[in-house]
Amino acid sequence: MPLVLVVACALIDADGRVLIARRPEGKAMAGLWEFPGGKLEPGERPEDALVRELHEELGISVTRACLAPFVFTSHGYDSFHLLMPLYLCRRWEGVITNRHHAALKWVRPSDLRNYEMPPADIPLIAWLRDLL
């Protein structure tokens, strides 16, 4: 089973809310909510991939220094195994703009369980709830 490495980010606003994004129609797991991020390109470091993905998906600029490694999840899907580190970020430049997802939403960590997420993301909720 192939191993797929994906990076994700919990963007945290001044009110302690976390940004989640709804997967668009036509994509695997469409309609589910997730943390912004994406797959690494060949030879790319996780932090560099996340900086790139946040710019592509949300139009914001983030420096590697503002990304704090937090926790990771490991989940076996039917055709691949996903390994996904989650970073925290409280500082970015620019205005968050939806460039890719069906919707964006700022959510209190205690309310994340109210949003249907991919199986790999679910274990991350408790960590965010307990930290924030």
CYANA upper distance limits for C-alpha pairs under 8 A (distance plus 0.5 A):
  1 MET  CA     79 SER  CA      6.95
  1 MET  CA     80 PHE  CA      5.73
  1 MET  CA     81 HIS  CA      7.09
  2 PRO  CA     79 SER  CA      8.04
  2 PRO  CA     80 PHE  CA      5.50
  2 PRO  CA     81 HIS  CA      6.68
  3 LEU  CA     80 PHE  CA      6.43
  3 LEU  CA     81 HIS  CA      5.34
  3 LEU  CA     82 LEU  CA      6.47
  3 LEU  CA     83 LEU  CA      7.66
  4 VAL  CA     39 LYS  CA      8.23
  4 VAL  CA     80 PHE  CA      7.25
  4 VAL  CA     81 HIS  CA      6.54
  4 VAL  CA     82 LEU  CA      5.44
  4 VAL  CA     83 LEU  CA      6.71
  5 LEU  CA     39 LYS  CA      6.74
  5 LEU  CA     40 LEU  CA      7.08
  5 LEU  CA     82 LEU  CA      6.58
  5 LEU  CA     83 LEU  CA      5.56
  5 LEU  CA     84 MET  CA      6.44
  6 VAL  CA     37 GLY  CA      7.79
  6 VAL  CA     38 GLY  CA      5.75
  6 VAL  CA     39 LYS  CA      4.87
  6 VAL  CA     40 LEU  CA      6.64
  6 VAL  CA     46 PRO  CA      8.49
  6 VAL  CA     82 LEU  CA      7.69
  6 VAL  CA     83 LEU  CA      6.89
  6 VAL  CA     84 MET  CA      5.42
  6 VAL  CA     85 PRO  CA      7.67
  7 VAL  CA     37 GLY  CA      5.95
  7 VAL  CA     38 GLY  CA      6.01
  7 VAL  CA     39 LYS  CA      6.93
  7 VAL  CA     40 LEU  CA      7.84
  7 VAL  CA     46 PRO  CA      6.76
  7 VAL  CA     47 GLU  CA      8.49
  7 VAL  CA     49 ALA  CA      7.79
  7 VAL  CA     50 LEU  CA      6.68
  7 VAL  CA     84 MET  CA      5.80
  7 VAL  CA     85 PRO  CA      5.87
  7 VAL  CA     86 LEU  CA      6.80
  7 VAL  CA     87 TYR  CA      8.36
  8 ALA  CA     35 PHE  CA      6.23
  8 ALA  CA     36 PRO  CA      6.02
  8 ALA  CA     37 GLY  CA      4.72
  8 ALA  CA     38 GLY  CA      7.00
  8 ALA  CA     50 LEU  CA      7.38
  8 ALA  CA     84 MET  CA      7.30
  8 ALA  CA     85 PRO  CA      6.86
  8 ALA  CA     86 LEU  CA      5.38
  8 ALA  CA     87 TYR  CA      6.82
  9 CYS  CA     35 PHE  CA      6.34
  9 CYS  CA     36 PRO  CA      6.15
  9 CYS  CA     37 GLY  CA      6.59
  9 CYS  CA     50 LEU  CA      7.91
  9 CYS  CA     86 LEU  CA      5.90
  9 CYS  CA     87 TYR  CA      5.24
  9 CYS  CA     88 LEU  CA      6.22
  9 CYS  CA     89 CYS  CA      7.36
 10 ALA  CA     18 VAL  CA      6.41
 10 ALA  CA     19 LEU  CA      6.99
 10 ALA  CA     20 ILE  CA      8.36
 10 ALA  CA     35 PHE  CA      6.60
 10 ALA  CA     36 PRO  CA      7.86
 10 ALA  CA     86 LEU  CA      7.44
 10 ALA  CA     87 TYR  CA      6.65
 10 ALA  CA     88 LEU  CA      5.42
 10 ALA  CA     89 CYS  CA      6.75
 11 LEU  CA     18 VAL  CA      6.02
 11 LEU  CA     19 LEU  CA      6.05
 11 LEU  CA     88 LEU  CA      6.60
 11 LEU  CA     89 CYS  CA      5.41
 11 LEU  CA     90 ARG  CA      6.49
 12 ILE  CA     16 GLY  CA      6.18
 12 ILE  CA     17 ARG  CA      5.96
 12 ILE  CA     18 VAL  CA      5.23
 12 ILE  CA     19 LEU  CA      7.22
 12 ILE  CA     88 LEU  CA      7.74
 12 ILE  CA     89 CYS  CA      6.62
 12 ILE  CA     90 ARG  CA      5.56
 13 ASP  CA     17 ARG  CA      5.99
 13 ASP  CA     18 VAL  CA      7.17
 13 ASP  CA     90 ARG  CA      6.79
 14 ALA  CA     90 ARG  CA      8.33
 16 GLY  CA    108 ARG  CA      7.31
 16 GLY  CA    109 PRO  CA      8.44
 16 GLY  CA    132 LEU  CA      7.17
 17 ARG  CA    106 TRP  CA      6.15
 17 ARG  CA    107 VAL  CA      5.56
 17 ARG  CA    108 ARG  CA      5.02
 17 ARG  CA    109 PRO  CA      6.95
 18 VAL  CA    106 TRP  CA      5.88
 18 VAL  CA    107 VAL  CA      5.74
 18 VAL  CA    108 ARG  CA      6.70
 18 VAL  CA    109 PRO  CA      7.02
 19 LEU  CA     35 PHE  CA      7.43
 19 LEU  CA     36 PRO  CA      8.33
 19 LEU  CA    104 LEU  CA      7.39
 19 LEU  CA    105 LYS  CA      6.16
 19 LEU  CA    106 TRP  CA      5.01
 19 LEU  CA    107 VAL  CA      6.81
 20 ILE  CA     33 TRP  CA      6.63
 20 ILE  CA     34 GLU  CA      5.95
 20 ILE  CA     35 PHE  CA      5.50
 20 ILE  CA     36 PRO  CA      7.21
 20 ILE  CA    104 LEU  CA      6.34
 20 ILE  CA    105 LYS  CA      5.95
 20 ILE  CA    106 TRP  CA      6.90
 20 ILE  CA    107 VAL  CA      7.72
 21 ALA  CA     33 TRP  CA      5.83
 21 ALA  CA     34 GLU  CA      5.79
 21 ALA  CA     35 PHE  CA      6.58
 21 ALA  CA     36 PRO  CA      6.80
 21 ALA  CA    101 HIS  CA      6.61
 21 ALA  CA    102 ALA  CA      7.92
 21 ALA  CA    103 ALA  CA      6.31
 21 ALA  CA    104 LEU  CA      5.02
 21 ALA  CA    105 LYS  CA      6.96
 22 ARG  CA     30 ALA  CA      8.09
 22 ARG  CA     31 GLY  CA      6.15
 22 ARG  CA     32 LEU  CA      6.03
 22 ARG  CA     33 TRP  CA      4.78
 22 ARG  CA     34 GLU  CA      6.76
 22 ARG  CA    101 HIS  CA      6.09
 22 ARG  CA    102 ALA  CA      5.81
 22 ARG  CA    103 ALA  CA      5.64
 22 ARG  CA    104 LEU  CA      6.82
 23 ARG  CA     27 LYS  CA      7.40
 23 ARG  CA     29 MET  CA      7.37
 23 ARG  CA     30 ALA  CA      5.34
 23 ARG  CA     31 GLY  CA      5.57
 23 ARG  CA     32 LEU  CA      6.07
 23 ARG  CA     33 TRP  CA      6.67
 23 ARG  CA     34 GLU  CA      7.65
 23 ARG  CA    101 HIS  CA      5.92
 23 ARG  CA    102 ALA  CA      6.44
 23 ARG  CA    103 ALA  CA      8.30
 24 PRO  CA     30 ALA  CA      5.81
 24 PRO  CA     31 GLY  CA      6.67
 24 PRO  CA    100 HIS  CA      7.95
 24 PRO  CA    101 HIS  CA      5.65
 24 PRO  CA    102 ALA  CA      5.14
 25 GLU  CA     30 ALA  CA      5.54
 25 GLU  CA     31 GLY  CA      7.24
 25 GLU  CA    102 ALA  CA      7.94
 26 GLY  CA     30 ALA  CA      7.01
 29 MET  CA    118 PRO  CA      7.50
 31 GLY  CA    102 ALA  CA      8.14
 32 LEU  CA    115 TYR  CA      8.24
 32 LEU  CA    116 GLU  CA      6.00
 32 LEU  CA    117 MET  CA      5.49
 32 LEU  CA    118 PRO  CA      6.84
 33 TRP  CA    115 TYR  CA      6.91
 33 TRP  CA    116 GLU  CA      6.46
 33 TRP  CA    117 MET  CA      5.29
 33 TRP  CA    118 PRO  CA      7.73
 34 GLU  CA    117 MET  CA      6.40
 34 GLU  CA    118 PRO  CA      7.51
 34 GLU  CA    121 ASP  CA      7.39
 35 PHE  CA    121 ASP  CA      8.40
 36 PRO  CA     53 GLU  CA      8.23
 36 PRO  CA     54 LEU  CA      7.39
 36 PRO  CA     57 GLU  CA      8.04
 37 GLY  CA     50 LEU  CA      6.35
 37 GLY  CA     53 GLU  CA      5.96
 37 GLY  CA     54 LEU  CA      6.89
 37 GLY  CA     57 GLU  CA      8.43
 38 GLY  CA     49 ALA  CA      8.00
 38 GLY  CA     50 LEU  CA      7.65
 38 GLY  CA     53 GLU  CA      6.71
 39 LYS  CA     49 ALA  CA      7.85
 40 LEU  CA     44 GLU  CA      6.41
 40 LEU  CA     45 ARG  CA      7.83
 40 LEU  CA     46 PRO  CA      7.12
 40 LEU  CA     49 ALA  CA      6.01
 41 GLU  CA     49 ALA  CA      7.73
 44 GLU  CA     48 ASP  CA      7.01
 44 GLU  CA     49 ALA  CA      6.74
 45 ARG  CA     49 ALA  CA      6.68
 46 PRO  CA     50 LEU  CA      6.74
 47 GLU  CA     51 VAL  CA      6.73
 47 GLU  CA     64 ARG  CA      6.45
 47 GLU  CA     67 LEU  CA      7.79
 48 ASP  CA     52 ARG  CA      6.70
 48 ASP  CA     64 ARG  CA      7.54
 49 ALA  CA     53 GLU  CA      6.50
 50 LEU  CA     54 LEU  CA      6.46
 51 VAL  CA     55 HIS  CA      6.87
 51 VAL  CA     61 SER  CA      7.56
 51 VAL  CA     62 VAL  CA      6.16
 51 VAL  CA     63 THR  CA      7.20
 51 VAL  CA     64 ARG  CA      7.46
 52 ARG  CA     56 GLU  CA      6.67
 53 GLU  CA     57 GLU  CA      6.32
 53 GLU  CA     58 LEU  CA      8.47
 54 LEU  CA     58 LEU  CA      5.88
 54 LEU  CA     59 GLY  CA      7.16
 54 LEU  CA     60 ILE  CA      6.66
 54 LEU  CA     61 SER  CA      7.73
 54 LEU  CA     62 VAL  CA      7.96
 55 HIS  CA     59 GLY  CA      4.89
 55 HIS  CA     60 ILE  CA      5.32
 55 HIS  CA     61 SER  CA      6.27
 55 HIS  CA     62 VAL  CA      8.23
 56 GLU  CA     99 ARG  CA      7.73
 57 GLU  CA     97 THR  CA      8.35
 57 GLU  CA     98 ASN  CA      7.13
 57 GLU  CA     99 ARG  CA      5.64
 57 GLU  CA    100 HIS  CA      5.82
 57 GLU  CA    101 HIS  CA      8.13
 58 LEU  CA     96 ILE  CA      5.73
 58 LEU  CA     97 THR  CA      5.39
 58 LEU  CA     98 ASN  CA      5.89
 58 LEU  CA     99 ARG  CA      6.29
 58 LEU  CA    100 HIS  CA      8.10
 59 GLY  CA     94 GLY  CA      7.54
 59 GLY  CA     95 VAL  CA      7.56
 59 GLY  CA     96 ILE  CA      6.51
 59 GLY  CA     97 THR  CA      6.25
 59 GLY  CA     98 ASN  CA      8.23
 59 GLY  CA     99 ARG  CA      7.77
 60 ILE  CA     92 TRP  CA      6.95
 60 ILE  CA     93 GLU  CA      6.18
 60 ILE  CA     94 GLY  CA      5.45
 60 ILE  CA     95 VAL  CA      6.79
 60 ILE  CA     96 ILE  CA      6.45
 60 ILE  CA     97 THR  CA      8.33
 61 SER  CA     92 TRP  CA      6.19
 61 SER  CA     93 GLU  CA      5.54
 61 SER  CA     94 GLY  CA      6.96
 62 VAL  CA     66 CYS  CA      7.16
 62 VAL  CA     67 LEU  CA      8.30
 62 VAL  CA     91 ARG  CA      7.70
 62 VAL  CA     92 TRP  CA      5.38
 62 VAL  CA     93 GLU  CA      7.04
 63 THR  CA     67 LEU  CA      7.61
 63 THR  CA     92 TRP  CA      8.05
 66 CYS  CA     89 CYS  CA      6.36
 66 CYS  CA     90 ARG  CA      7.67
 66 CYS  CA     91 ARG  CA      6.70
 66 CYS  CA     92 TRP  CA      8.19
 67 LEU  CA     87 TYR  CA      6.35
 67 LEU  CA     88 LEU  CA      6.28
 67 LEU  CA     89 CYS  CA      5.67
 68 ALA  CA     87 TYR  CA      5.72
 68 ALA  CA     88 LEU  CA      5.55
 68 ALA  CA     89 CYS  CA      6.94
 69 PRO  CA     85 PRO  CA      7.80
 69 PRO  CA     86 LEU  CA      6.92
 69 PRO  CA     87 TYR  CA      4.93
 69 PRO  CA     88 LEU  CA      6.96
 70 PHE  CA     85 PRO  CA      7.96
 70 PHE  CA     86 LEU  CA      6.23
 70 PHE  CA     87 TYR  CA      5.63
 70 PHE  CA     88 LEU  CA      6.78
 71 VAL  CA     85 PRO  CA      6.45
 71 VAL  CA     86 LEU  CA      5.94
 71 VAL  CA     87 TYR  CA      7.68
 71 VAL  CA    124 LEU  CA      8.10
 71 VAL  CA    127 TRP  CA      8.38
 72 PHE  CA     83 LEU  CA      7.71
 72 PHE  CA     84 MET  CA      5.92
 72 PHE  CA     85 PRO  CA      4.50
 72 PHE  CA     86 LEU  CA      5.98
 72 PHE  CA    124 LEU  CA      8.16
 73 THR  CA     82 LEU  CA      8.37
 73 THR  CA     83 LEU  CA      6.41
 73 THR  CA     84 MET  CA      5.76
 73 THR  CA     85 PRO  CA      6.89
 73 THR  CA     86 LEU  CA      8.33
 73 THR  CA    120 ALA  CA      6.82
 73 THR  CA    121 ASP  CA      7.73
 73 THR  CA    123 PRO  CA      7.56
 73 THR  CA    124 LEU  CA      7.60
 74 SER  CA     81 HIS  CA      7.82
 74 SER  CA     82 LEU  CA      6.16
 74 SER  CA     83 LEU  CA      5.09
 74 SER  CA     84 MET  CA      6.94
 74 SER  CA    120 ALA  CA      7.24
 75 HIS  CA     81 HIS  CA      6.29
 75 HIS  CA     82 LEU  CA      5.71
 75 HIS  CA     83 LEU  CA      7.17
 75 HIS  CA    119 PRO  CA      8.03
 75 HIS  CA    120 ALA  CA      5.86
 76 GLY  CA     80 PHE  CA      6.79
 76 GLY  CA     81 HIS  CA      4.80
 76 GLY  CA     82 LEU  CA      6.66
 77 TYR  CA     81 HIS  CA      6.24
 77 TYR  CA     82 LEU  CA      7.77
 82 LEU  CA    120 ALA  CA      8.05
 98 ASN  CA    103 ALA  CA      7.61
 98 ASN  CA    104 LEU  CA      7.29
107 VAL  CA    111 ASP  CA      6.90
107 VAL  CA    112 LEU  CA      7.00
108 ARG  CA    112 LEU  CA      7.18
109 PRO  CA    125 ILE  CA      7.57
109 PRO  CA    128 LEU  CA      6.44
109 PRO  CA    129 ARG  CA      5.18
109 PRO  CA    132 LEU  CA      7.26
110 SER  CA    129 ARG  CA      5.85
111 ASP  CA    115 TYR  CA      8.29
112 LEU  CA    125 ILE  CA      6.92
113 ARG  CA    122 ILE  CA      8.46
113 ARG  CA    125 ILE  CA      7.54
117 MET  CA    121 ASP  CA      6.69
117 MET  CA    122 ILE  CA      6.86
118 PRO  CA    122 ILE  CA      7.28
119 PRO  CA    123 PRO  CA      8.46
121 ASP  CA    125 ILE  CA      7.71
122 ILE  CA    126 ALA  CA      8.49
123 PRO  CA    127 TRP  CA      7.93
124 LEU  CA    128 LEU  CA      6.91
125 ILE  CA    129 ARG  CA      6.54
126 ALA  CA    130 ASP  CA      6.50
127 TRP  CA    131 LEU  CA      6.60
128 LEU  CA    132 LEU  CA      6.31
